[in-house]
Amino acid sequence: MPRRVCGGAAWDRRRRSRWPQRAAVATVAVALLLVACGGATKPAAMASTPANTAAPTTTIAAPTATAEPRVATPPPRVETTSEPAPRTATEAPPAAIDERGDRVPLSFDPDDLLEVLVEDPAARADTTLRILTWLVEVDDRPLVIDRVIVWLHRHTDGRPDSWQLAHLYRHPLDAPPDSAAWHVSRVFDVPYVGRAAFPKAPTAADLESFLNDTWWRFRPSDGFWFLDKAVCEHAWQQAIGSPPNHRYR
C-alpha cells in the first residue's frame, strides 16, 4: 500500500482545529494532577465557613467586687473639763437664751437659787422657780453684785400650794466657794423685805408691792453702774399673768 504522506493545506487545517480540544484536555489533566497532589487552594474571596463550624462565643467576665472606700478614722475624742473663765469687774457674765426664750447669765443656775429657798431636797422636785428679772452691777472698789428677783411655786402632793417672791444676791468676785453662794437680801435697820410668801399666786399688784419693799429700782444703785441686766418677759408673763411693766434705765 502506498505510504500516506500527511501534509498539505487540508491536513494542516485539521490539525489546527484540534488545538482547542487538546488545550482543554491539558487543562483538565493539570487540574486532576493538582487535586491528586493535595487539592487546589481556594481564593480567599471564595472561602466560606463550613456549615458545621460552631459560632464564636462571647465570654462575659463576672464583675469583680469593688473595694469599699477607706474612711479615715477620726481621732479619739478628748473630754475636756475646763472651767469657765473667771469673772471680772469689767465684763458681763456670759448669757444665753433659756427654754422660755429669756436671756439669762449661764452662771445663774435655777437649782442653786432653789437650794437657798427650799431646804428640803425632796420638796425641790415639786417646786417651780422662774427668774423674773436680774442685774449685774459694779462700783469703783470694785465690788460686783449679782441680783435676781425670783417667783416660786410649791405644789407638793397632799399639801396646799404655796408661792414666794424673793430677792437674792451674791458677790461673784469673792473667794470660792463664797463667790457662787446666793443669799436672800436683808437689811436690818430699816423696813425692808427680801422674801415674801403667798397662799395663792401673786398678782401684778403683789409683785409691784414686793419690788418696792425690796428696793428694786430698775436703775443702778447709788455709786454703781450696770455690767448687764434684763427683764425676763416670758417668765414674767407666765408667772404673773400679765406682761412686765418695767424697763431698765
Protein Blocks (a to p, Z undefined) as FASTA:
>chain_A
ZZdddedjklmmmmmmmmmmmmmmmmmmmmmmmmmnnopaddfklpccdfklccdddddd
dddddddddddddddddddfbdcddddfkbccdddddfkopacdfklcfklmmmmmmmbl
mlmmmcccddfbdcddddfkbccddddddddddddehiacddddddddddfkbccfklmp
ccddddfkbccdfbdcdfbdcdfklmmmmmmmnopghiacehiacfbdcddfklmmmmno
pacfbdcZZ
